[in-house]
Protein backbone atom coordinates (compact mmCIF):
# COMPACT_ATOMS: atom_id res chain seq x y z
CA UNK A 1 0.00 0.00 0.00
CA UNK A 2 1.23 3.50 -0.83
CA UNK A 3 2.21 5.52 2.24
CA UNK A 4 1.05 9.12 2.74
CA UNK A 5 3.12 11.33 0.45
CA UNK A 6 4.80 13.27 3.26
CA UNK A 7 6.50 10.05 4.31
CA UNK A 8 7.95 9.19 0.89
CA UNK A 9 9.41 12.40 -0.55
CA UNK A 10 12.93 10.96 -0.17
CA UNK A 11 12.12 8.10 -2.58
CA UNK A 12 13.46 9.01 -6.04
CA UNK A 13 11.51 6.27 -7.87
CA UNK A 14 8.24 5.81 -6.08
CA UNK A 15 6.16 2.62 -6.39
CA UNK A 16 2.60 3.89 -6.75
CA UNK A 17 -0.15 1.29 -6.39
CA UNK A 18 -3.66 2.42 -7.26
CA UNK A 19 -6.56 -0.02 -6.96
CA UNK A 20 -5.60 -2.98 -9.18
CA UNK A 21 -2.68 -1.22 -10.85
CA UNK A 22 0.85 -0.26 -9.89
CA UNK A 23 3.35 2.07 -11.55
CA UNK A 24 6.67 3.76 -10.85
CA UNK A 25 6.91 7.54 -10.69
CA UNK A 26 10.09 9.59 -10.55
CA UNK A 27 10.06 12.49 -8.12
CA UNK A 28 12.45 15.13 -6.85
CA UNK A 29 12.44 16.78 -3.44
CA UNK A 30 15.21 19.24 -4.20
CA UNK A 31 13.55 22.47 -3.07
CA UNK A 32 13.50 23.93 -6.59
CA UNK A 33 9.78 23.40 -7.14
CA UNK A 34 6.85 22.16 -5.05
CA UNK A 35 5.53 20.31 -8.08
CA UNK A 36 8.29 17.75 -8.55
CA UNK A 37 7.31 15.48 -5.64
CA UNK A 38 4.09 13.71 -4.70
CA UNK A 39 1.74 15.47 -2.27
CA UNK A 40 -1.03 14.09 -0.12
CA UNK A 41 -3.81 15.96 -1.89
CA UNK A 42 -3.05 14.25 -5.20
CA UNK A 43 -3.42 10.88 -3.54
CA UNK A 44 -6.73 11.78 -1.93
CA UNK A 45 -8.05 13.48 -5.06
CA UNK A 46 -7.30 10.44 -7.22
CA UNK A 47 -9.17 8.08 -4.94
CA UNK A 48 -12.13 10.45 -4.63
CA UNK A 49 -12.40 10.99 -8.38
CA UNK A 50 -12.28 7.24 -8.86
CA UNK A 51 -15.73 7.13 -7.25
CA UNK A 52 -17.27 9.48 -9.84
CA UNK A 53 -18.80 8.37 -13.12
CA UNK A 54 -16.35 8.70 -16.01
CA UNK A 55 -17.28 11.17 -18.70
CA UNK A 56 -14.67 11.78 -21.39
CA UNK A 57 -12.42 14.81 -21.13
CA UNK A 58 -10.60 16.07 -18.07
CA UNK A 59 -8.03 18.83 -17.52
CA UNK A 60 -5.78 18.89 -14.45
CA UNK A 61 -3.92 21.96 -13.17
CA UNK A 62 -0.60 21.39 -11.42
CA UNK A 63 -0.25 17.73 -12.37
CA UNK A 64 3.14 17.44 -10.66
CA UNK A 65 4.61 13.96 -11.03
CA UNK A 66 1.40 12.75 -12.70
CA UNK A 67 0.01 10.49 -10.00
CA UNK A 68 -3.59 11.64 -10.29
CA UNK A 69 -3.58 11.50 -14.06
CA UNK A 70 -2.03 8.07 -14.27
CA UNK A 71 -3.74 6.22 -11.45
CA UNK A 72 -7.24 6.44 -12.83
CA UNK A 73 -6.03 5.64 -16.34
CA UNK A 74 -5.02 2.13 -15.33
CA UNK A 75 -8.01 0.79 -13.49
CA UNK A 76 -9.50 -2.31 -15.04
CA UNK A 77 -13.07 -1.12 -14.49
CA UNK A 78 -14.35 -0.21 -17.98
CA UNK A 79 -15.19 3.51 -18.07
CA UNK A 80 -16.70 3.57 -14.64
CA UNK A 81 -14.43 5.82 -12.63
CA UNK A 82 -11.61 8.89 -13.03
CA UNK A 83 -6.45 13.03 -11.23
CA UNK A 84 -3.87 12.78 -14.42
CA UNK A 85 -2.14 9.33 -14.31
CA UNK A 86 -4.92 8.15 -12.02
CA UNK A 87 -7.67 9.55 -14.14
CA UNK A 88 -6.64 8.17 -17.49
CA UNK A 89 -6.56 4.62 -16.17
CA UNK A 90 -10.31 4.80 -15.76
CA UNK A 91 -11.10 5.81 -19.29
CA UNK A 92 -10.71 9.59 -19.18
CA UNK A 93 -8.87 11.48 -21.88
CA UNK A 94 -6.68 13.60 -19.63
CA UNK A 95 -4.90 16.86 -20.31
CA UNK A 96 -2.19 17.10 -17.62
CA UNK A 97 -0.73 20.60 -17.22
CA UNK A 98 2.04 22.21 -15.18
CA UNK A 99 4.99 24.58 -15.48
CA UNK A 100 7.79 23.98 -17.96
CA UNK A 101 10.19 23.01 -15.13
CA UNK A 102 7.88 20.34 -13.71
CA UNK A 103 7.10 18.95 -17.15
CA UNK A 104 10.76 18.71 -18.17
CA UNK A 105 12.01 17.20 -14.89
CA UNK A 106 9.32 14.68 -13.90
CA UNK A 107 5.89 14.88 -15.51
CA UNK A 108 6.66 14.17 -19.17
CA UNK A 109 9.05 11.34 -18.24
CA UNK A 110 6.53 9.70 -15.94
CA UNK A 111 3.78 9.81 -18.54
CA UNK A 112 6.15 8.47 -21.19
CA UNK A 113 7.62 5.70 -19.04
CA UNK A 114 4.19 4.53 -17.95
CA UNK A 115 2.95 4.80 -21.52
CA UNK A 116 -0.68 5.71 -21.88
CA UNK A 117 -2.07 7.30 -25.00
CA UNK A 118 -4.99 8.90 -23.17
CA UNK A 119 -2.83 11.43 -21.28
CA UNK A 120 -1.64 14.58 -23.01
CA UNK A 121 0.89 16.96 -21.39
CA UNK A 122 1.05 20.70 -22.00
CA UNK A 123 2.48 23.70 -20.21
CA UNK A 124 -0.07 26.02 -18.63
CA UNK A 125 1.41 29.05 -16.91
CA UNK A 126 -1.38 30.51 -14.74
CA UNK A 127 0.19 33.97 -14.78
CA UNK A 128 -0.55 34.30 -18.49
CA UNK A 129 -4.05 35.76 -19.10
CA UNK A 130 -6.52 33.47 -20.88
CA UNK A 131 -6.84 35.76 -23.89
CA UNK A 132 -3.18 34.91 -24.64
CA UNK A 133 -3.71 31.13 -24.51
CA UNK A 134 -3.26 28.92 -27.55
CA UNK A 135 -4.94 25.58 -28.21
CA UNK A 136 -2.90 25.04 -31.39
CA UNK A 137 0.51 24.62 -29.73
CA UNK A 138 1.54 21.01 -29.12
CA UNK A 139 3.56 21.76 -26.00
CA UNK A 140 1.95 24.76 -24.32
CA UNK A 141 -1.43 26.37 -23.78
CA UNK A 142 0.14 29.31 -21.97
CA UNK A 143 3.90 29.80 -21.98
CA UNK A 144 6.49 32.53 -22.21
CA UNK A 145 8.21 30.41 -24.89
CA UNK A 146 5.51 28.80 -27.07
CA UNK A 147 6.61 26.29 -29.71
CA UNK A 148 3.80 26.92 -32.23
CA UNK A 149 3.98 23.29 -33.31
CA UNK A 150 0.45 22.18 -34.30
CA UNK A 151 -1.38 20.32 -31.54
CA UNK A 152 -3.48 17.20 -31.94
CA UNK A 153 -4.55 16.78 -28.32
CA UNK A 154 -7.35 18.01 -26.09
CA UNK A 155 -9.07 21.39 -26.04
CA UNK A 156 -12.40 22.63 -24.61
CA UNK A 157 -15.00 21.57 -23.83
CA UNK A 158 -13.87 19.55 -20.82
CA UNK A 159 -16.17 17.48 -18.61
CA UNK A 160 -14.20 18.06 -15.43
CA UNK A 161 -11.43 20.36 -14.12
CA UNK A 162 -9.34 19.37 -11.11
CA UNK A 163 -6.37 20.57 -9.13
CA UNK A 164 -4.69 19.29 -5.96
CA UNK A 165 -2.09 20.80 -3.65
CA UNK A 166 -2.04 24.10 -5.54
CA UNK A 167 -3.13 26.44 -2.73
CA UNK A 168 0.08 27.42 -0.94
CA UNK A 169 1.00 30.96 -2.02
CA UNK A 170 -1.07 34.17 -1.83
CA UNK A 171 0.55 35.29 -5.09
CA UNK A 172 -1.01 32.36 -6.96
CA UNK A 173 -4.59 32.73 -5.73
CA UNK A 174 -5.74 35.08 -8.47
CA UNK A 175 -3.88 33.29 -11.30
CA UNK A 176 -5.18 29.88 -10.18
CA UNK A 177 -8.81 30.97 -9.88
CA UNK A 178 -8.63 32.90 -13.15
CA UNK A 179 -7.31 29.79 -14.89
CA UNK A 180 -10.02 27.54 -13.43
CA UNK A 181 -12.68 30.09 -14.35
CA UNK A 182 -11.38 30.38 -17.91
CA UNK A 183 -11.37 26.60 -18.45
CA UNK A 184 -14.90 26.30 -17.08
CA UNK A 185 -16.13 29.27 -19.12
CA UNK A 186 -14.53 28.04 -22.36
CA UNK A 187 -16.01 24.60 -21.79
CA UNK A 188 -19.46 26.01 -21.07
CA UNK A 189 -19.35 28.09 -24.25
CA UNK A 190 -18.34 25.05 -26.31
CA UNK A 191 -20.81 22.65 -24.70
CA UNK A 192 -24.12 21.89 -26.43
CA UNK A 193 -25.80 21.84 -23.01
CA UNK A 194 -24.33 25.23 -22.02
CA UNK A 195 -23.19 23.67 -18.76
CA UNK A 196 -19.82 24.44 -17.21
CA UNK A 197 -17.86 21.44 -15.92
CA UNK A 198 -17.41 21.08 -12.18
CA UNK A 199 -13.99 22.00 -10.84
CA UNK A 200 -12.67 19.99 -7.89
CA UNK A 201 -10.02 21.65 -5.74
CA UNK A 202 -8.19 19.46 -3.20
CA UNK A 203 -6.61 21.50 -0.42
CA UNK A 204 -4.54 20.56 2.60
CA UNK A 205 -5.49 23.12 5.25
CA UNK A 206 -1.99 24.13 6.35
CA UNK A 207 -2.82 27.86 6.27
CA UNK A 208 -6.51 28.28 7.21
CA UNK A 209 -6.58 32.00 6.41
CA UNK A 210 -5.21 31.38 2.91
CA UNK A 211 -7.66 28.54 2.25
CA UNK A 212 -10.60 30.66 3.41
CA UNK A 213 -9.41 33.50 1.20
CA UNK A 214 -9.26 31.25 -1.87
CA UNK A 215 -12.78 29.92 -1.30
CA UNK A 216 -14.18 33.40 -0.65
CA UNK A 217 -12.55 34.76 -3.82
CA UNK A 218 -13.85 31.84 -5.85
CA UNK A 219 -17.38 32.83 -4.89
CA UNK A 220 -17.34 36.62 -4.65
CA UNK A 221 -14.89 37.50 -7.44
CA UNK A 222 -15.27 34.61 -9.88
CA UNK A 223 -18.91 33.67 -9.44
CA UNK A 224 -18.51 30.03 -8.46
CA UNK A 225 -20.87 28.16 -6.21
CA UNK A 226 -18.53 26.65 -3.64
CA UNK A 227 -19.40 23.48 -1.75
CA UNK A 228 -17.21 21.18 0.29
CA UNK A 229 -17.37 17.50 -0.53
CA UNK A 230 -18.50 15.86 2.72
CA UNK A 231 -15.60 14.35 4.62
CA UNK A 232 -17.37 11.02 4.89
CA UNK A 233 -17.30 10.71 1.09
CA UNK A 234 -13.53 11.07 1.05
CA UNK A 235 -13.28 8.56 3.89
CA UNK A 236 -15.47 6.15 1.93
CA UNK A 237 -13.26 6.55 -1.17
CA UNK A 238 -10.11 5.80 0.83
CA UNK A 239 -11.69 2.78 2.47
CA UNK A 240 -12.83 1.51 -0.92
CA UNK A 241 -9.19 1.64 -2.01
CA UNK A 242 -8.25 -0.25 1.18
CA UNK A 243 -6.27 2.69 2.49
CA UNK A 244 -6.08 2.53 6.27
CA UNK A 245 -3.93 5.52 7.09
CA UNK A 246 -4.43 6.89 10.61
CA UNK A 247 -6.92 9.73 10.52
CA UNK A 248 -4.30 12.29 11.61
CA UNK A 249 -2.28 11.58 8.43
CA UNK A 250 -4.94 13.03 6.10
CA UNK A 251 -7.55 14.77 8.26
CA UNK A 252 -6.49 18.24 7.05
CA UNK A 253 -7.34 17.36 3.42
CA UNK A 254 -10.48 18.97 2.01
CA UNK A 255 -12.07 18.66 -1.43
CA UNK A 256 -14.16 21.56 -2.70
CA UNK A 257 -16.47 21.58 -5.69
CA UNK A 258 -16.65 24.81 -7.71
CA UNK A 259 -19.43 25.26 -10.25
CA UNK A 260 -20.50 28.09 -12.55
CA UNK A 261 -24.18 28.61 -13.39
CA UNK A 262 -25.55 27.19 -16.60
CA UNK A 263 -26.21 29.61 -19.45
CA UNK A 264 -29.98 29.60 -20.16
CA UNK A 265 -30.72 28.13 -23.59
CA UNK A 266 -32.73 30.49 -25.78
C-alpha positions in Angstrom: 0.0 0.0 0.0 1.2 3.5 -0.8 2.2 5.5 2.2 1.1 9.1 2.7 3.1 11.3 0.5 4.8 13.3 3.3 6.5 10.0 4.3 8.0 9.2 0.9 9.4 12.4 -0.5 12.9 11.0 -0.2 12.1 8.1 -2.6 13.5 9.0 -6.0 11.5 6.3 -7.9 8.2 5.8 -6.1 6.2 2.6 -6.4 2.6 3.9 -6.7 -0.1 1.3 -6.4 -3.7 2.4 -7.3 -6.6 0.0 -7.0 -5.6 -3.0 -9.2 -2.7 -1.2 -10.9 0.8 -0.3 -9.9 3.4 2.1 -11.5 6.7 3.8 -10.8 6.9 7.5 -10.7 10.1 9.6 -10.6 10.1 12.5 -8.1 12.4 15.1 -6.8 12.4 16.8 -3.4 15.2 19.2 -4.2 13.6 22.5 -3.1 13.5 23.9 -6.6 9.8 23.4 -7.1 6.8 22.2 -5.1 5.5 20.3 -8.1 8.3 17.7 -8.6 7.3 15.5 -5.6 4.1 13.7 -4.7 1.7 15.5 -2.3 -1.0 14.1 -0.1 -3.8 16.0 -1.9 -3.1 14.3 -5.2 -3.4 10.9 -3.5 -6.7 11.8 -1.9 -8.0 13.5 -5.1 -7.3 10.4 -7.2 -9.2 8.1 -4.9 -12.1 10.4 -4.6 -12.4 11.0 -8.4 -12.3 7.2 -8.9 -15.7 7.1 -7.3 -17.3 9.5 -9.8 -18.8 8.4 -13.1 -16.4 8.7 -16.0 -17.3 11.2 -18.7 -14.7 11.8 -21.4 -12.4 14.8 -21.1 -10.6 16.1 -18.1 -8.0 18.8 -17.5 -5.8 18.9 -14.4 -3.9 22.0 -13.2 -0.6 21.4 -11.4 -0.3 17.7 -12.4 3.1 17.4 -10.7 4.6 14.0 -11.0 1.4 12.8 -12.7 0.0 10.5 -10.0 -3.6 11.6 -10.3 -3.6 11.5 -14.1 -2.0 8.1 -14.3 -3.7 6.2 -11.5 -7.2 6.4 -12.8 -6.0 5.6 -16.3 -5.0 2.1 -15.3 -8.0 0.8 -13.5 -9.5 -2.3 -15.0 -13.1 -1.1 -14.5 -14.4 -0.2 -18.0 -15.2 3.5 -18.1 -16.7 3.6 -14.6 -14.4 5.8 -12.6 -11.6 8.9 -13.0 -6.5 13.0 -11.2 -3.9 12.8 -14.4 -2.1 9.3 -14.3 -4.9 8.1 -12.0 -7.7 9.5 -14.1 -6.6 8.2 -17.5 -6.6 4.6 -16.2 -10.3 4.8 -15.8 -11.1 5.8 -19.3 -10.7 9.6 -19.2 -8.9 11.5 -21.9 -6.7 13.6 -19.6 -4.9 16.9 -20.3 -2.2 17.1 -17.6 -0.7 20.6 -17.2 2.0 22.2 -15.2 5.0 24.6 -15.5 7.8 24.0 -18.0 10.2 23.0 -15.1 7.9 20.3 -13.7 7.1 18.9 -17.1 10.8 18.7 -18.2 12.0 17.2 -14.9 9.3 14.7 -13.9 5.9 14.9 -15.5 6.7 14.2 -19.2 9.1 11.3 -18.2 6.5 9.7 -15.9 3.8 9.8 -18.5 6.1 8.5 -21.2 7.6 5.7 -19.0 4.2 4.5 -17.9 2.9 4.8 -21.5 -0.7 5.7 -21.9 -2.1 7.3 -25.0 -5.0 8.9 -23.2 -2.8 11.4 -21.3 -1.6 14.6 -23.0 0.9 17.0 -21.4 1.0 20.7 -22.0 2.5 23.7 -20.2 -0.1 26.0 -18.6 1.4 29.1 -16.9 -1.4 30.5 -14.7 0.2 34.0 -14.8 -0.5 34.3 -18.5 -4.1 35.8 -19.1 -6.5 33.5 -20.9 -6.8 35.8 -23.9 -3.2 34.9 -24.6 -3.7 31.1 -24.5 -3.3 28.9 -27.5 -4.9 25.6 -28.2 -2.9 25.0 -31.4 0.5 24.6 -29.7 1.5 21.0 -29.1 3.6 21.8 -26.0 1.9 24.8 -24.3 -1.4 26.4 -23.8 0.1 29.3 -22.0 3.9 29.8 -22.0 6.5 32.5 -22.2 8.2 30.4 -24.9 5.5 28.8 -27.1 6.6 26.3 -29.7 3.8 26.9 -32.2 4.0 23.3 -33.3 0.5 22.2 -34.3 -1.4 20.3 -31.5 -3.5 17.2 -31.9 -4.6 16.8 -28.3 -7.3 18.0 -26.1 -9.1 21.4 -26.0 -12.4 22.6 -24.6 -15.0 21.6 -23.8 -13.9 19.6 -20.8 -16.2 17.5 -18.6 -14.2 18.1 -15.4 -11.4 20.4 -14.1 -9.3 19.4 -11.1 -6.4 20.6 -9.1 -4.7 19.3 -6.0 -2.1 20.8 -3.7 -2.0 24.1 -5.5 -3.1 26.4 -2.7 0.1 27.4 -0.9 1.0 31.0 -2.0 -1.1 34.2 -1.8 0.5 35.3 -5.1 -1.0 32.4 -7.0 -4.6 32.7 -5.7 -5.7 35.1 -8.5 -3.9 33.3 -11.3 -5.2 29.9 -10.2 -8.8 31.0 -9.9 -8.6 32.9 -13.2 -7.3 29.8 -14.9 -10.0 27.5 -13.4 -12.7 30.1 -14.4 -11.4 30.4 -17.9 -11.4 26.6 -18.4 -14.9 26.3 -17.1 -16.1 29.3 -19.1 -14.5 28.0 -22.4 -16.0 24.6 -21.8 -19.5 26.0 -21.1 -19.3 28.1 -24.2 -18.3 25.0 -26.3 -20.8 22.7 -24.7 -24.1 21.9 -26.4 -25.8 21.8 -23.0 -24.3 25.2 -22.0 -23.2 23.7 -18.8 -19.8 24.4 -17.2 -17.9 21.4 -15.9 -17.4 21.1 -12.2 -14.0 22.0 -10.8 -12.7 20.0 -7.9 -10.0 21.6 -5.7 -8.2 19.5 -3.2 -6.6 21.5 -0.4 -4.5 20.6 2.6 -5.5 23.1 5.2 -2.0 24.1 6.3 -2.8 27.9 6.3 -6.5 28.3 7.2 -6.6 32.0 6.4 -5.2 31.4 2.9 -7.7 28.5 2.3 -10.6 30.7 3.4 -9.4 33.5 1.2 -9.3 31.2 -1.9 -12.8 29.9 -1.3 -14.2 33.4 -0.7 -12.5 34.8 -3.8 -13.8 31.8 -5.8 -17.4 32.8 -4.9 -17.3 36.6 -4.7 -14.9 37.5 -7.4 -15.3 34.6 -9.9 -18.9 33.7 -9.4 -18.5 30.0 -8.5 -20.9 28.2 -6.2 -18.5 26.7 -3.6 -19.4 23.5 -1.7 -17.2 21.2 0.3 -17.4 17.5 -0.5 -18.5 15.9 2.7 -15.6 14.4 4.6 -17.4 11.0 4.9 -17.3 10.7 1.1 -13.5 11.1 1.1 -13.3 8.6 3.9 -15.5 6.2 1.9 -13.3 6.6 -1.2 -10.1 5.8 0.8 -11.7 2.8 2.5 -12.8 1.5 -0.9 -9.2 1.6 -2.0 -8.2 -0.2 1.2 -6.3 2.7 2.5 -6.1 2.5 6.3 -3.9 5.5 7.1 -4.4 6.9 10.6 -6.9 9.7 10.5 -4.3 12.3 11.6 -2.3 11.6 8.4 -4.9 13.0 6.1 -7.5 14.8 8.3 -6.5 18.2 7.1 -7.3 17.4 3.4 -10.5 19.0 2.0 -12.1 18.7 -1.4 -14.2 21.6 -2.7 -16.5 21.6 -5.7 -16.7 24.8 -7.7 -19.4 25.3 -10.2 -20.5 28.1 -12.5 -24.2 28.6 -13.4 -25.6 27.2 -16.6 -26.2 29.6 -19.5 -30.0 29.6 -20.2 -30.7 28.1 -23.6 -32.7 30.5 -25.8 
